[in-house]
């Protein structure tokens, strides 16, 4: 069908270029979405109307298909329309209560909004959002009663733990039974539970010299000491770990063997065997952060699988599906469950059952594997793009990692580059948030590749960064008196 948005776009307040000469005051996709909103409110577009395809409307308005796709996505966010797989896009019933911030708030211009290369975030195409909505719709018709009424199963609903246990064993290679699995509200929650189970105030914990900032924040919150162990491109170095265990007698060792944040270092099977041997010899607790496991195309057996009686294994679906699915899985040594479960009860009573119902559905029907595979492909495309733009600068990265680790060319300091980049509309991250106290700051930055959903925005951001790095740094960023 055809729809006539011209009267609404001709309105000078629409932001649409008038007469083909005056510049637009807002992105075209947003002007189209708001024109659709006015047409619906005016009764020109009635509920149940099937809208034209993206190509048809693009030809009608003389814009790109991408612009119409963004307009439809924006209108769907506003609750005005709904895309149905296999049948097209339809106008929703008008509900004034749905008119939310999308109509009232000022929309930032993509041309001027800062390009985010700072936060570790999976790529989230519109299909991921649609799959989440479809899962909720499916569950609404066949929801397990316990999801609504449960109050006592602290470790998680039994059918969800059984599903998780089977998946953890078959997909990740982490041994254990359903009774060994604890459902948590994301990987960060699981990390807090594992650490607090075996680590007390003032205890010493070893980790990589550069490690996830969440563990550093947790050490300050719980009051334990954190000491870094040297790393290379394969993760923590076994000899250095052996020396540190002998010297410091740590209570626990927290490691990320797969795609260490921020460097991306990943242990191969030989390195994992060597590290596990050191930990077993010293009899020290291992807390393994394995949240990036699904981003590796080839399964790497967890460290914890080698020494399960002295290990806590953590993984989640957040990094490989969508960030809003806060489904974390903690495998606990059976001897420590009676210490872990009270801490779970004290911090959240129990993990949110609805999130794990979505997770269980996706594990069972293969959606998790599909989304993880798609994520690996999307990240690989972005890693290739980054390599092309940043060449010949050396960098450290996995083919399907969320980020890359970039040593800075001579003359640049990371904090100065961060300042200059911000002035150029870029957000980047230095090594500072990942440094354990004794670690010497490397002259590197972490570039995250997933936060910007549009590849064109990422490309623009990388090109701006490459231009900065090819120039000499300013002589002095801040005057000191």
C-alpha positions in Angstrom: 0.0 0.0 0.0 1.0 3.7 -0.2 0.7 6.1 2.7 0.8 9.9 2.3 3.2 11.4 4.8 3.8 14.5 2.7 1.4 16.8 4.6 3.1 15.9 7.9 6.6 16.2 6.5 5.8 19.6 4.8 5.1 21.0 8.3 8.1 23.4 9.0 8.2 21.9 12.5 8.8 18.4 11.1 12.5 18.9 10.7 12.3 17.7 7.0 14.2 19.8 4.4 11.7 22.3 3.1 11.6 23.0 -0.7 14.7 20.9 -1.2 17.0 23.8 -0.1 16.8 24.3 3.7 18.8 21.9 5.8 17.0 19.4 8.0 16.9 20.2 11.7 16.9 16.5 12.7 17.7 13.2 11.2 15.4 12.2 8.4 14.5 8.8 10.0 13.3 10.7 13.1 11.2 13.1 11.0 9.6 10.2 9.2 8.8 8.4 12.5 7.2 11.5 13.9 5.3 12.1 10.7 3.9 8.6 11.1 3.0 9.4 14.7 1.0 12.5 13.6 -0.7 10.6 10.9 -1.8 7.9 13.3 -3.1 10.4 15.9 -4.9 12.3 13.1 -6.7 9.1 12.1 -5.0 9.0 8.6 -3.3 5.7 9.5 -5.8 3.5 11.3 -4.9 0.5 13.6 -4.5 -2.7 11.6 -3.2 -1.0 8.5 -0.4 -2.8 6.8 2.5 -0.5 6.0 4.5 -0.4 2.7 7.8 -2.3 2.6 11.0 -0.4 3.4 11.9 -0.3 -0.2 8.5 1.0 -1.3 8.4 3.8 1.2 12.1 4.7 0.5 11.2 5.1 -3.2 8.1 7.1 -2.4 10.1 9.6 -0.1 13.3 9.6 -2.1 15.5 8.4 0.8 17.6 5.3 1.4 16.2 2.0 2.5 18.4 2.3 5.6 16.7 5.6 6.5 13.2 4.0 6.3 14.5 0.9 8.3 15.6 3.3 11.1 12.3 5.2 10.9 10.3 2.0 11.3 12.5 0.9 14.2 12.0 4.2 15.9 8.2 4.1 15.3 8.2 0.6 16.8 10.0 1.9 19.9 7.3 4.5 20.2 4.7 1.8 20.3 3.1 3.0 17.0 3.7 0.0 14.8 4.7 -3.7 15.0 6.8 -5.9 12.7 5.5 -9.4 12.3 7.8 -12.0 10.8 6.4 -13.2 7.5 3.5 -10.8 7.3 5.0 -7.3 7.3 4.6 -4.2 9.5 1.3 -3.1 10.9 -0.1 0.0 12.7 -0.9 -0.7 16.4 -4.0 0.3 18.2 -3.5 3.9 19.5 -2.8 4.1 23.2 -2.0 7.5 24.6 -0.3 5.9 27.6 2.4 4.6 25.2 3.4 8.0 24.0 6.6 8.2 26.1 9.9 9.8 26.2 10.4 9.1 22.5 7.9 11.8 21.6 8.6 14.2 24.5 12.4 14.0 24.8 14.8 15.6 22.5 16.5 13.0 20.3 20.3 13.4 20.0 21.6 13.8 16.5 23.6 10.8 15.4 26.0 13.2 13.7 26.9 14.9 16.9 26.4 12.2 19.6 29.7 10.8 21.0 30.8 7.5 19.4 31.2 4.9 22.1 34.4 2.8 21.9 34.6 2.5 25.6 32.2 -0.1 27.0 32.4 -3.9 26.5 29.1 -4.6 24.9 27.8 -7.2 22.5 26.5 -6.1 19.1 22.7 -5.9 19.3 21.1 -5.8 15.9 17.3 -5.3 15.8 16.8 -9.1 15.3 18.0 -9.6 18.9 15.4 -7.3 20.3 12.7 -9.0 18.2 13.8 -12.4 19.5 13.5 -11.2 23.1 10.0 -10.0 22.4 9.1 -13.2 20.8 10.4 -15.2 23.7 8.3 -13.1 26.2 5.3 -13.6 23.9 5.7 -17.3 23.8 6.2 -17.5 27.6 3.1 -15.5 28.2 1.0 -18.3 26.7 2.8 -21.2 28.4 4.5 -19.8 31.5 5.5 -22.3 34.2 3.5 -21.5 37.3 6.5 -21.5 39.6 8.0 -18.6 37.8 5.2 -16.4 39.3 4.7 -18.1 42.7 8.2 -19.2 43.7 9.6 -17.8 46.9 11.8 -20.5 48.5 14.1 -22.1 45.9 17.0 -19.9 46.7 19.5 -21.5 44.2 16.9 -21.4 41.4 13.9 -23.3 40.1 14.7 -27.0 39.8 13.7 -27.3 36.1 15.9 -24.2 35.3 18.9 -25.6 37.2 18.5 -29.0 35.5 18.4 -27.3 32.0 21.4 -25.2 33.0 23.4 -28.1 34.3 22.9 -30.2 31.1 23.9 -27.2 29.0 27.0 -26.4 31.1 28.2 -30.0 30.9 27.5 -30.6 27.2 28.3 -27.1 25.8 31.1 -25.8 28.0 32.5 -29.0 29.4 32.0 -28.0 33.0 31.2 -31.1 35.1 28.6 -31.1 37.9 25.0 -31.9 38.7 22.0 -29.7 39.0 22.6 -29.4 42.7 26.0 -27.8 42.1 24.6 -25.0 40.0 23.4 -21.7 41.4 21.5 -19.2 39.3 22.6 -15.6 39.7 21.6 -12.2 38.4 24.4 -12.0 36.0 28.1 -12.8 36.1 29.0 -9.9 38.5 26.6 -11.3 41.0 28.1 -14.7 40.6 31.6 -13.3 41.1 30.6 -11.6 44.3 29.0 -14.8 45.7 32.0 -17.0 44.8 34.6 -14.5 46.3 32.6 -13.9 49.5 32.2 -17.6 50.0 35.9 -18.3 50.5 37.5 -14.9 51.0 37.4 -12.9 54.2 38.3 -9.2 55.0 42.0 -8.6 54.6 42.6 -12.0 52.8 45.0 -11.9 49.8 43.7 -12.8 46.3 45.8 -13.2 43.2 44.6 -12.2 39.7 46.1 -11.1 36.4 48.2 -8.0 36.5 45.5 -6.4 34.3 42.0 -7.7 35.2 38.4 -6.9 35.0 37.5 -3.7 36.8 34.5 -5.5 38.5 36.9 -7.6 40.5 38.9 -4.5 41.5 35.7 -2.8 42.7 34.7 -5.9 44.6 38.1 -6.0 46.4 37.4 -2.5 47.7 33.9 -3.3 48.6 34.7 -6.5 50.5 38.0 -5.3 51.9 40.3 -8.0 50.6 43.8 -7.5 49.1 44.3 -8.0 45.4 47.7 -8.6 43.9 48.5 -9.0 40.2 50.5 -11.7 38.5 52.3 -11.1 35.2 50.5 -12.1 32.0 51.4 -12.6 28.3 49.2 -13.1 25.2 48.2 -16.5 26.6 47.0 -15.2 30.0 48.6 -15.6 33.4 52.1 -17.0 33.3 52.4 -20.4 35.2 55.9 -19.8 36.6 55.0 -16.3 37.9 51.8 -17.7 39.4 53.7 -20.5 41.1 56.2 -18.0 42.6 53.3 -15.7 43.8 51.5 -18.6 45.4 54.6 -19.7 47.2 55.4 -16.1 48.4 52.0 -14.7 49.3 50.0 -17.8 50.3 46.8 -16.4 48.7 43.3 -17.4 49.9 42.1 -17.6 46.3 43.1 -16.9 42.7 40.6 -15.2 40.3 41.4 -15.8 36.6 39.8 -15.1 33.2 41.3 -17.7 30.9 39.1 -16.8 27.9 39.3 -13.3 26.4 40.7 -11.5 29.4 39.4 -8.0 29.8 41.1 -5.8 28.7 43.9 -7.5 26.7 41.9 -10.4 25.2 44.6 -12.8 26.3 43.3 -16.4 26.0 44.9 -19.6 27.4 45.3 -22.5 25.1 44.7 -26.0 26.4 48.4 -26.5 27.3 48.5 -23.2 29.3 45.3 -24.3 31.1 46.9 -27.6 32.1 50.0 -25.8 33.4 48.0 -23.3 35.4 45.6 -25.9 36.8 48.7 -28.0 37.9 50.1 -25.0 39.8 46.8 -24.3 41.6 46.3 -28.0 42.5 49.8 -28.2 43.9 49.2 -25.2 46.1 45.7 -26.2 47.1 44.4 -22.7 46.5 40.8 -21.9 45.6 40.2 -21.0 41.9 37.4 -18.5 40.9 37.1 -18.7 37.1 35.4 -15.9 35.2 34.3 -17.6 31.9 31.7 -15.2 30.7 33.3 -15.0 27.2 33.2 -18.7 26.6 30.6 -18.6 23.9 32.5 -16.0 21.9 35.2 -18.6 21.1 34.4 -20.6 18.0 36.2 -23.7 19.4 35.4 -24.9 22.8 38.1 -24.4 25.4 37.7 -26.6 28.5 37.4 -24.5 31.6 40.2 -24.4 34.1 37.6 -25.4 36.7 36.9 -28.7 34.9 40.5 -29.8 35.7 40.2 -29.1 39.4 36.4 -29.1 40.2 36.7 -29.8 43.9 38.6 -26.5 44.5 37.0 -24.3 41.8 34.1 -21.9 41.3 33.1 -21.5 37.7 31.2 -18.5 36.4 29.6 -17.9 33.1 26.6 -16.0 31.7 24.6 -15.2 28.6 25.1 -11.5 28.7 28.1 -11.1 26.5 27.0 -13.5 23.8 23.2 -12.8 23.5 21.8 -9.5 24.9 22.9 -7.4 27.9 19.4 -7.3 29.3 19.4 -11.1 29.8 21.0 -11.1 33.3 21.4 -14.8 33.5 24.5 -15.9 35.4 25.5 -19.5 36.2 27.8 -20.3 39.2 29.1 -23.9 39.7 30.0 -24.4 43.3 32.1 -27.2 44.9 29.5 -29.3 46.9 31.5 -28.7 50.1 30.9 -24.9 49.8 27.2 -24.7 48.9 26.1 -24.2 52.5 28.3 -21.1 52.6 27.2 -19.7 49.1 23.5 -20.1 49.4 23.1 -17.8 52.5 25.0 -15.1 50.6 22.7 -15.5 47.7 19.7 -15.1 49.9 21.2 -12.1 51.6 22.0 -10.3 48.4 19.0 -11.0 46.2 17.0 -13.8 47.9 17.0 -15.6 44.5 17.8 -14.9 40.9 14.8 -13.5 38.9 12.9 -16.6 37.6 11.5 -14.9 34.5 15.0 -14.1 33.1 16.0 -17.8 33.5 12.8 -18.9 31.9 13.8 -16.9 28.8 17.3 -18.4 29.1 16.0 -21.9 29.5 13.8 -21.5 26.5 16.7 -20.2 24.4 19.0 -22.9 25.5 16.4 -25.6 24.7 15.4 -24.4 21.3 18.9 -23.5 20.1 18.5 -19.7 20.2 21.6 -19.2 22.4 23.8 -21.0 19.9 22.3 -19.1 17.0 22.8 -15.8 18.8 26.3 -16.7 19.9 27.2 -17.7 16.4 25.8 -14.4 15.0 27.7 -12.5 17.6 31.0 -14.2 16.6 30.4 -13.3 13.0 29.4 -9.7 13.8 32.5 -9.2 16.0 34.8 -10.9 13.4 33.5 -8.4 10.8 34.3 -5.5 13.2 37.7 -6.9 14.1 38.6 -7.1 10.4 37.4 -3.5 9.9 39.5 -2.3 12.9 42.6 -4.1 11.6 42.2 -2.4 8.2 41.7 1.1 9.6 44.3 1.0 12.4 47.0 -0.7 10.3 50.0 -0.7 10.7 49.6 -0.1 14.5 50.2 -3.3 16.5 47.3 -4.5 18.5 46.2 -7.5 20.5 42.8 -9.1 19.8 40.9 -12.3 19.3 39.0 -12.7 16.0 35.6 -12.7 17.9 36.4 -10.5 20.9 34.3 -7.6 22.1 37.4 -5.3 22.1 41.0 -4.9 21.1 44.1 -3.8 23.1 46.1 -1.1 21.4 49.6 0.0 22.4 50.0 3.7 21.7 52.6 5.1 19.3 55.5 7.0 20.7 54.7 10.3 22.4 51.1 9.6 23.3 50.0 9.2 26.9 46.8 7.3 27.4 45.1 9.9 29.6 46.0 12.7 27.1 44.7 10.6 24.2 41.4 10.0 26.1 41.0 13.8 26.5 41.7 14.6 22.9 39.5 11.8 21.7 36.6 13.1 23.8 37.0 16.5 22.1 36.8 14.6 18.8 33.5 12.9 19.8 35.1 9.6 20.9 34.8 7.6 24.1 37.8 5.3 24.7 39.1 3.5 27.8 42.7 3.6 29.2 44.4 0.8 31.2 43.7 2.6 34.5 40.4 0.9 35.4 42.0 -2.6 34.9 45.2 -2.0 36.9 45.7 -3.9 40.2 47.5 -1.5 42.6 51.0 -2.8 42.1 50.7 -2.9 38.3 52.8 -0.4 36.2 50.4 1.4 33.8 51.0 0.2 30.2 50.7 2.8 27.5 47.7 1.2 25.9 44.0 1.8 25.4 41.1 -0.7 25.0 38.9 -0.2 22.0 35.4 -1.8 22.3 33.7 -2.7 19.0 30.2 -3.7 20.0 28.7 -0.7 21.7 27.8 1.1 18.5 25.1 -0.9 16.8 25.6 0.7 13.4 28.8 -0.4 11.5 29.0 3.0 9.8 29.3 4.8 13.2 32.0 2.4 14.3 33.9 2.9 11.1 33.7 6.7 11.6 35.0 6.4 15.1 37.9 4.2 14.2 38.9 6.5 11.4 38.8 9.5 13.8 41.0 7.5 16.2 43.4 6.5 13.5 43.8 10.1 12.4 44.6 11.1 16.0 47.2 8.4 16.4 48.8 9.3 13.1 49.3 12.9 14.3 51.8 14.0 16.9 50.2 14.6 20.4 49.7 18.1 21.6 52.8 19.5 23.4 50.9 19.8 26.7 47.3 19.0 27.5 47.2 20.7 30.9 49.2 23.6 32.2 50.5 22.9 35.7 51.3 25.9 37.9 
